[in-house]
Amino acid sequence: MFHVITERDYSEFSRKQIGEYTSFEKALEVAQNAIRGKEGLRYIIEKTDGHIDSYGNQIVTVVAESE
């Protein structure tokens, strides 16, 4: 599962989840469209595979992010 998140000016407090997708290509397309033409906005695509840590939180891996 791929999670698409937008973030403004590298602030974790401004993060908004755009959606969840099973295909990386679809997630990348949605992420690029979400930030197109918006100054200071960037995207992050995280992948989850169902594994959890000892605290019960899902383990996420960042697979793509804009500059």
Summary of the structure (lengths in Angstrom):
residues: 67
radius of gyration: 12.2
end to end distance: 22.5
largest distance: 40.6
contacts: 170
relative contact order: 0.27
helix: 22%
strand: 49%
